[in-house]
Amino acid sequence: MNSHGQNRYELLKKAIVSNQFLITVIGFFETAPNCLTEADLITLIQGISEADAHSTIHRRIQTIFSWLKHIEIIKEDGDGYIYNLDFDIEL
């Protein structure tokens, strides 16, 4: 990864691990006994967000998965995703 790419990675990582909503999502992955699917994440978000926000959940899920995969907090496992135990949360 070049210097510019590394800087973007570090900025994204810092933003994600500093955001209370995303910390809740990460915790959901950390404590899940099995891999999680998009449907599981939708259920979580519907449970912690206001009803007015539910119409955009499907679009937001794709963004959240993309960010978490990009900085390797989660990794693919069969039909879903699991928490990456090797992820270094330190900034």
DSSP file (Angstrom, degrees, kcal/mol; ACC not computed):
  #  RESIDUE AA STRUCTURE BP1 BP2  ACC     N-H-->O    O-->H-N    N-H-->O    O-->H-N    TCO  KAPPA ALPHA  PHI   PSI    X-CA   Y-CA   Z-CA
    1    1 A M              0   0    0      0, 0.0     5,-0.0     0, 0.0     0, 0.0   0.000 360.0 360.0 360.0 131.5    0.0    0.0    0.0
    2    2 A N     >  -     0   0    0      1,-0.1     4,-2.7     4,-0.0     5,-0.2  -0.192 360.0 -95.6 -75.6 174.3    1.4    3.4   -0.9
    3    3 A S  H  > S+     0   0    0      1,-0.2     4,-2.3     2,-0.2     5,-0.2   0.894 125.0  48.5 -59.0 -43.8    1.7    6.3    1.5
    4    4 A H  H  > S+     0   0    0      1,-0.2     4,-2.2     2,-0.2    -1,-0.2   0.921 113.1  48.1 -63.8 -43.9   -1.6    7.9    0.3
    5    5 A G  H  > S+     0   0    0      1,-0.2     4,-2.3     2,-0.2    -2,-0.2   0.882 110.7  51.3 -63.6 -39.0   -3.4    4.6    0.6
    6    6 A Q  H  X S+     0   0    0     -4,-2.7     4,-2.6     2,-0.2    -2,-0.2   0.898 109.0  51.1 -65.3 -41.0   -1.9    4.0    4.1
    7    7 A N  H  X S+     0   0    0     -4,-2.3     4,-2.4    -5,-0.2    -2,-0.2   0.915 111.1  47.5 -62.8 -42.8   -3.1    7.4    5.2
    8    8 A R  H  X S+     0   0    0     -4,-2.2     4,-2.5     2,-0.2     5,-0.2   0.906 111.5  51.4 -64.2 -41.4   -6.6    6.8    4.0
    9    9 A Y  H  X S+     0   0    0     -4,-2.3     4,-2.8     1,-0.2    -2,-0.2   0.938 111.5  46.8 -59.4 -48.3   -6.6    3.4    5.7
   10   10 A E  H  X S+     0   0    0     -4,-2.6     4,-2.5     2,-0.2    -2,-0.2   0.885 112.3  50.1 -64.4 -39.7   -5.5    4.9    9.0
   11   11 A L  H  X S+     0   0    0     -4,-2.4     4,-2.4     2,-0.2    -1,-0.2   0.918 113.0  46.3 -63.6 -43.6   -8.1    7.7    8.7
   12   12 A L  H  X S+     0   0    0     -4,-2.5     4,-2.5     2,-0.2    -2,-0.2   0.924 112.9  49.8 -64.8 -44.3  -10.9    5.2    8.0
   13   13 A K  H  X S+     0   0    0     -4,-2.8     4,-2.7    -5,-0.2    -2,-0.2   0.930 112.0  47.8 -59.6 -46.5   -9.7    2.9   10.8
   14   14 A K  H  X S+     0   0    0     -4,-2.5     4,-0.7     1,-0.2    -1,-0.2   0.913 112.4  49.1 -62.1 -43.5   -9.6    5.8   13.3
   15   15 A A  H  < S+     0   0    0     -4,-2.4     4,-0.5    -5,-0.2     3,-0.3   0.902 113.8  46.4 -62.9 -41.6  -13.1    7.0   12.2
   16   16 A I  H >< S+     0   0    0     -4,-2.5     3,-1.2     1,-0.2    -2,-0.2   0.943 113.3  45.6 -68.8 -48.9  -14.6    3.6   12.5
   17   17 A V  H 3< S+     0   0    0     -4,-2.7    -1,-0.2     1,-0.2    -2,-0.2   0.543 114.3  51.5 -77.0  -3.0  -13.1    2.7   15.9
   18   18 A S  T 3< S+     0   0    0     -4,-0.7     2,-0.6    -3,-0.3    -1,-0.2   0.460  88.2  94.2-104.6  -5.5  -14.1    6.1   17.3
   19   19 A N    <>  -     0   0    0     -3,-1.2     4,-2.5    -4,-0.5     5,-0.2  -0.792  65.0-150.4 -95.8 121.6  -17.7    6.0   16.2
   20   20 A Q  H  > S+     0   0    0     -2,-0.6     4,-1.9     1,-0.2    -1,-0.1   0.879  96.5  51.0 -59.9 -40.9  -20.1    4.7   18.9
   21   21 A F  H  > S+     0   0    0      1,-0.2     4,-1.8     2,-0.2    -1,-0.2   0.946 113.6  44.2 -61.3 -47.9  -22.6    3.3   16.4
   22   22 A L  H  > S+     0   0    0      1,-0.2     4,-2.8     2,-0.2    -2,-0.2   0.823 108.0  58.5 -69.5 -29.9  -19.9    1.4   14.5
   23   23 A I  H  X S+     0   0    0     -4,-2.5     4,-2.4     2,-0.2    -1,-0.2   0.894 106.2  50.2 -62.2 -38.7  -18.4    0.2   17.9
   24   24 A T  H  X S+     0   0    0     -4,-1.9     4,-1.7     2,-0.2    -2,-0.2   0.915 111.0  48.3 -63.7 -43.0  -21.8   -1.3   18.6
   25   25 A V  H  X S+     0   0    0     -4,-1.8     4,-1.6     2,-0.2    -2,-0.2   0.924 111.5  49.5 -63.5 -44.6  -21.7   -3.1   15.2
   26   26 A I  H  X S+     0   0    0     -4,-2.8     4,-2.7     1,-0.2    -2,-0.2   0.910 108.6  53.1 -61.4 -42.5  -18.2   -4.3   15.8
   27   27 A G  H  X S+     0   0    0     -4,-2.4     4,-2.1     1,-0.2    -1,-0.2   0.856 103.3  57.8 -60.6 -35.1  -19.2   -5.6   19.2
   28   28 A F  H  X S+     0   0    0     -4,-1.7     4,-0.6     1,-0.2    -1,-0.2   0.906 110.7  42.8 -60.3 -43.0  -22.0   -7.5   17.5
   29   29 A F  H >< S+     0   0    0     -4,-1.6     3,-0.6     1,-0.2    54,-0.6   0.907 111.6  55.0 -69.1 -42.4  -19.4   -9.3   15.3
   30   30 A E  H 3< S+     0   0    0     -4,-2.7    -2,-0.2     1,-0.2    -1,-0.2   0.862 115.2  37.6 -59.8 -37.9  -17.0   -9.9   18.2
   31   31 A T  H 3< S+     0   0    0     -4,-2.1    -1,-0.2    -5,-0.2    -2,-0.2   0.473  86.7 115.3 -97.2  -3.0  -19.6  -11.6   20.4
   32   32 A A    <<  -     0   0    0     -3,-0.6    51,-0.2    -4,-0.6     4,-0.1  -0.493  56.2-150.9 -71.0 132.5  -21.4  -13.6   17.7
   33   33 A P  S    S+     0   0    0      0, 0.0     2,-0.2     0, 0.0    -1,-0.1   0.727  80.6  24.2 -74.8 -20.0  -21.1  -17.4   18.1
   34   34 A N  S    S-     0   0    0      1,-0.1    47,-0.1    47,-0.1    -2,-0.0  -0.772 104.1 -67.5-132.9 176.5  -21.4  -17.9   14.3
   35   35 A C        -     0   0    0     -2,-0.2     2,-0.3    47,-0.1    47,-0.2  -0.334  50.9-131.8 -65.8 153.0  -20.9  -15.9   11.2
   36   36 A L  B     -A   81   0A   0     45,-3.3    45,-2.5    -4,-0.1     2,-0.2  -0.832  16.0-154.5-110.4 146.7  -23.2  -13.0   10.6
   37   37 A T     >  -     0   0    0     -2,-0.3     4,-2.0    43,-0.2     5,-0.2  -0.572  36.9 -97.7-109.3 174.1  -25.1  -12.2    7.4
   38   38 A E  H  > S+     0   0    0      1,-0.2     4,-2.4     2,-0.2     5,-0.2   0.895 125.3  55.8 -57.3 -40.7  -26.5   -9.0    6.0
   39   39 A A  H  > S+     0   0    0      1,-0.2     4,-2.2     2,-0.2    -1,-0.2   0.885 105.1  51.9 -61.8 -39.4  -29.9  -10.0    7.5
   40   40 A D  H  > S+     0   0    0      1,-0.2     4,-2.1     2,-0.2    -1,-0.2   0.915 110.7  47.5 -62.3 -42.7  -28.4  -10.3   10.9
   41   41 A L  H  X S+     0   0    0     -4,-2.0     4,-2.6     2,-0.2    -2,-0.2   0.877 109.4  53.4 -68.7 -36.9  -26.9   -6.8   10.6
   42   42 A I  H  X S+     0   0    0     -4,-2.4     4,-2.6     2,-0.2     5,-0.2   0.927 108.4  50.4 -60.6 -45.1  -30.2   -5.4    9.4
   43   43 A T  H  X S+     0   0    0     -4,-2.2     4,-1.5     2,-0.2    -2,-0.2   0.914 111.4  48.8 -60.1 -43.9  -31.9   -6.9   12.5
   44   44 A L  H  X S+     0   0    0     -4,-2.1     4,-1.1     1,-0.2     3,-0.3   0.953 113.0  46.0 -60.0 -50.8  -29.3   -5.3   14.8
   45   45 A I  H >X S+     0   0    0     -4,-2.6     4,-1.2     1,-0.3     3,-0.5   0.876 109.8  53.6 -65.4 -37.8  -29.5   -1.9   13.2
   46   46 A Q  H 3< S+     0   0    0     -4,-2.6    -1,-0.3     1,-0.2    -2,-0.2   0.853 108.3  52.6 -63.0 -32.5  -33.3   -1.9   13.2
   47   47 A G  H 3< S+     0   0    0     -4,-1.5    -1,-0.2    -3,-0.3    -2,-0.2   0.717 117.9  34.3 -75.6 -21.3  -33.2   -2.6   16.9
   48   48 A I  H << S+     0   0    0     -4,-1.1     2,-0.3    -3,-0.5    -1,-0.2   0.400 108.9  70.9-115.5   1.9  -30.9    0.3   17.7
   49   49 A S  S  < S-     0   0    0     -4,-1.2     2,-0.1    -5,-0.2     5,-0.0  -0.744  86.0 -94.0-117.5 166.7  -32.0    2.9   15.3
   50   50 A E    >   -     0   0    0     -2,-0.3     3,-1.7     1,-0.1     4,-0.4  -0.471  35.1-117.2 -75.8 148.7  -35.1    5.1   14.9
   51   51 A A  G >  S+     0   0    0      1,-0.3     3,-1.4     2,-0.2     4,-0.3   0.812 111.7  65.9 -56.7 -33.1  -37.8    3.9   12.6
   52   52 A D  G >  S+     0   0    0      1,-0.3     3,-0.5     2,-0.1    -1,-0.3   0.789  99.2  53.2 -61.0 -27.0  -37.4    6.9   10.2
   53   53 A A  G X  S+     0   0    0     -3,-1.7     3,-1.5     1,-0.2     4,-0.3   0.581  83.8  88.6 -84.1 -10.3  -33.9    5.5    9.4
   54   54 A H  G X  S+     0   0    0     -3,-1.4     3,-1.0    -4,-0.4     4,-0.4   0.744  74.0  67.8 -64.7 -24.3  -35.1    2.1    8.4
   55   55 A S  G <  S+     0   0    0     -3,-0.5    -1,-0.3    -4,-0.3     4,-0.2   0.738 105.7  41.7 -69.6 -20.1  -35.7    3.0    4.7
   56   56 A T  G <> S+     0   0    0     -3,-1.5     4,-2.3     1,-0.1     3,-0.3   0.371  83.7 102.1-105.2   3.9  -32.0    3.4    4.1
   57   57 A I  H <> S+     0   0    0     -3,-1.0     4,-2.7    -4,-0.3     5,-0.2   0.893  76.5  55.3 -58.4 -43.9  -30.7    0.4    6.0
   58   58 A H  H  > S+     0   0    0     -4,-0.4     4,-1.2     1,-0.2    -1,-0.2   0.891 112.2  43.4 -60.8 -39.7  -30.1   -1.8    3.0
   59   59 A R  H  > S+     0   0    0     -3,-0.3     4,-1.3     1,-0.2    -1,-0.2   0.913 114.2  50.6 -69.0 -42.4  -27.8    0.8    1.4
   60   60 A R  H  X S+     0   0    0     -4,-2.3     4,-2.7     1,-0.2    -2,-0.2   0.853 102.8  60.5 -65.8 -35.2  -26.1    1.6    4.6
   61   61 A I  H  X S+     0   0    0     -4,-2.7     4,-2.9     1,-0.2     5,-0.2   0.916 102.4  51.8 -59.0 -44.1  -25.4   -2.1    5.3
   62   62 A Q  H  X S+     0   0    0     -4,-1.2     4,-2.2     1,-0.2    -1,-0.2   0.894 111.1  47.7 -61.8 -39.4  -23.3   -2.4    2.1
   63   63 A T  H  X S+     0   0    0     -4,-1.3     4,-2.6     2,-0.2    -2,-0.2   0.924 112.1  49.1 -66.0 -44.9  -21.3    0.6    3.1
   64   64 A I  H  X S+     0   0    0     -4,-2.7     4,-2.7     2,-0.2     5,-0.2   0.939 112.3  47.6 -61.7 -47.7  -20.7   -0.7    6.6
   65   65 A F  H  X S+     0   0    0     -4,-2.9     4,-2.5     1,-0.2     5,-0.3   0.920 111.6  52.1 -58.8 -43.2  -19.6   -4.1    5.3
   66   66 A S  H  X S+     0   0    0     -4,-2.2     4,-2.4    -5,-0.2    -2,-0.2   0.930 112.3  44.1 -60.0 -47.7  -17.3   -2.5    2.8
   67   67 A W  H  X S+     0   0    0     -4,-2.6     4,-2.1     2,-0.2     6,-0.2   0.938 114.6  48.2 -62.8 -47.7  -15.6   -0.4    5.5
   68   68 A L  H  <>S+     0   0    0     -4,-2.7     5,-2.4     1,-0.2     6,-1.3   0.854 115.1  45.5 -65.5 -34.3  -15.3   -3.2    8.0
   69   69 A K  H ><5S+     0   0    0     -4,-2.5     3,-1.0    -5,-0.2    -1,-0.2   0.895 108.9  56.8 -72.3 -40.2  -13.9   -5.5    5.3
   70   70 A H  H 3<5S+     0   0    0     -4,-2.4    -2,-0.2     1,-0.3    -1,-0.2   0.902 114.0  37.3 -61.1 -42.7  -11.5   -2.9    4.0
   71   71 A I  T 3<5S-     0   0    0     -4,-2.1    -1,-0.3    -5,-0.1    -2,-0.2   0.357 114.6-119.6 -93.9   8.9   -9.8   -2.3    7.3
   72   72 A E  T < 5S+     0   0    0     -3,-1.0    -3,-0.2    -5,-0.2    -4,-0.1   0.775  71.8 133.4  65.0  33.3  -10.1   -6.1    8.0
   73   73 A I  S   <S+     0   0    0     -5,-2.4    11,-3.2    -6,-0.2     2,-0.3   0.829  79.6  26.4 -74.7 -34.1  -12.2   -5.9   11.2
   74   74 A I  E    S-B   83   0A   0     -6,-1.3     2,-0.3     9,-0.3     9,-0.2  -0.876  72.5-163.7-123.5 160.0  -14.3   -8.6    9.6
   75   75 A K  E     -B   82   0A   0      7,-2.4     7,-2.6    -2,-0.3     2,-0.0  -0.979  31.8 -92.1-140.9 155.3  -13.6  -11.4    7.1
   76   76 A E  E     +B   81   0A   0     -2,-0.3     5,-0.3     5,-0.2     2,-0.2  -0.349  38.1 176.9 -67.3 144.2  -15.7  -13.6    5.0
   77   77 A D  E >   -B   80   0A   0      3,-2.7     3,-1.7   -41,-0.1     2,-0.3  -0.768  58.9 -59.6-150.1  98.3  -16.6  -17.0    6.4
   78   78 A G  T 3  S-     0   0    0      1,-0.3    -1,-0.1    -2,-0.2    -2,-0.0  -0.482 121.6  -9.4  64.9-122.4  -18.9  -19.2    4.3
   79   79 A D  T 3  S+     0   0    0     -2,-0.3    -1,-0.3    -3,-0.1     2,-0.2   0.309 135.8  21.7 -92.1   8.5  -22.1  -17.3    3.7
   80   80 A G  E <  S- B   0  77A   0     -3,-1.7    -3,-2.7   -43,-0.1     2,-0.3  -0.604  83.2 -84.7-148.0-153.0  -21.4  -14.5    6.1
   81   81 A Y  E     -AB  36  76A   0    -45,-2.5   -45,-3.3    -5,-0.3     2,-0.3  -0.954  25.6-164.3-134.3 149.4  -18.8  -12.6    8.0
   82   82 A I  E     - B   0  75A   0     -7,-2.6    -7,-2.4    -2,-0.3     2,-0.2  -0.895  35.9 -90.6-128.3 160.5  -16.9  -13.1   11.3
   83   83 A Y  E     - B   0  74A   0    -54,-0.6     2,-0.9    -2,-0.3    -9,-0.3  -0.497  40.8-122.6 -67.3 137.3  -14.8  -10.9   13.5
   84   84 A N    >   -     0   0    0    -11,-3.2     3,-2.1    -2,-0.2    -1,-0.1  -0.748  18.7-162.3 -85.4 105.4  -11.1  -11.0   12.5
   85   85 A L  T 3  S+     0   0    0     -2,-0.9    -1,-0.2     1,-0.3   -12,-0.0   0.688  88.8  59.5 -63.0 -17.9   -9.3  -12.1   15.7
   86   86 A D  T 3  S+     0   0    0    -14,-0.1    -1,-0.3     2,-0.1     2,-0.1   0.441  76.5 123.5 -89.4  -0.5   -6.1  -10.7   14.2
   87   87 A F    <   -     0   0    0     -3,-2.1     2,-0.8   -14,-0.2   -15,-0.1  -0.412  55.8-144.6 -66.0 132.0   -7.4   -7.2   13.9
   88   88 A D        -     0   0    0     -2,-0.1    -1,-0.1     1,-0.1    -2,-0.1  -0.863  14.4-173.5-100.0 105.6   -5.3   -4.6   15.7
   89   89 A I        +     0   0    0     -2,-0.8    -1,-0.1     2,-0.0   -72,-0.0   0.619  49.2 112.3 -76.0 -12.6   -7.6   -2.0   17.1
   90   90 A E              0   0    0      1,-0.1    -2,-0.1    -3,-0.1   -76,-0.0  -0.342 360.0 360.0 -63.0 139.8   -4.7    0.2   18.2
   91   91 A L              0   0    0    -77,-0.0    -1,-0.1   -74,-0.0   -77,-0.1   0.425 360.0 360.0 -94.1 360.0   -4.4    3.5   16.3
